[in-house]
Amino acid sequence: MSRHFLAALMILSLGAFAFAEAPESGDVKHVDLIVIDGPINPATVDYIQESIDSAREGDAQALIIQLDTPGGLLESAKLIVRALLAAPIPVIVYVSPSGAGATSAGVFITIAANIAAMAPGTNIGAAHPVGAGGEDISGDMRDKVENFTATLSKTIARQRGRNVEWAEKAVRESASATEQEALQLGVVDLIATDVPDLLQKIQGREVDLGRTKVKLDVSHARIVPVEMRLKQKVLNVLAYPNIAYLLMMAGILGLYVEFTHPGLLFPGVAGGICLLLALTAMQVLPINYSGLLLIGLGIALLVAELFLPTFGVVGVGGLVAFVLGSLLLFDTPDSNLALDPSIVAAAAATLGLFSLYVGLLVVRSQRTPPMLGGEGLVGQIGEVRTRVGPAERGGKVLVHGEWWNADADEAIDVGERVRVTAVDGLRIKVARTERGLARVGANLG
């Protein structure tokens, strides 16, 4: 009995010891991974800043930013660079997958990381600032923006120990490099085929976090993907000039249809939602308010054309103002996000054709004879039910299912067809139709 008791006690003790020694799942090393695939905008800034804070609070060994971007807003890139340089945890920017690139604003983000890496078949560079449509900036503004951007690029590269000369060329000369060239030039630190390979290659490296140095221990770390929140996803989609512009056009068209056809409800509700979403997008995009005012003026002139006898002069002016405003809407020097000119052309053509169609309907309605009231009764065909004539004050005519007291300049017998020529209060004046005259001639024959 005692031997069985001692054996059970030993088993329980060993189990308790093993349980105490087993590592908890929360103690397993991990790194957070976020994916930036698209233009740099305020939603991207919020996503990265939030991910850095989350990684620090979750005791992550590092934060990996998998990057593939054509560029974006310079102001947003500056905020991200500021966050990376002051990050309390190691941040690795990994340009991936193959075929991806870190262009324009992506250059600043990549060289601002504690460790910069690229996948095979990727590229980096072309950070020269351009206008919203991709055009070169001219005049004094070009010198100001170029000098500022070049200085920013050099400062980041110097702080991270990267190639300062190439960083300046990327801005002033739109220099670009493949992953192999970037590694040889000292723009990035290494080339990795995928994220696990990246973790193996950065194992044991020391990085500077302010005044302290941290040795990375990530070779067997668990990779934890961190997704954008719903708000960030929506804002990230809206922060495309083409989408914001189309939403604005849909909103204006929907509200116009609702105002001209009250009671439809759906166009008004959908238009209001689209317009609010467009205004939300414009809060994060670099808007030229002169362009916005020109668009408003153009739409107002197109609407005025429907009610003013200007023979198209006001309408053409409105269309010109609309197109110019659309082209200037996102025309700011600190962005390379472009509004597709074909979308502007399609919107202008649609608005012009719609205004022309509505104008034709207005003209047609003005030329259509009245259908109601006394004016609408003139010209209608009726049938004599009680003899009418100069001496017949009690004559009756059936018109449109209604009995009317009728007068005529000549005697007209019952059953003959007549046409209403005038309306005087509750009496009408009628005359024989051609069919009625033919019938009289046949009776005389």
Summary of the structure (lengths in Angstrom):
residues: 445
radius of gyration: 39.0
end to end distance: 141.6
largest distance: 142.8
contacts: 1448
relative contact order: 0.08
helix: 51%
strand: 19%
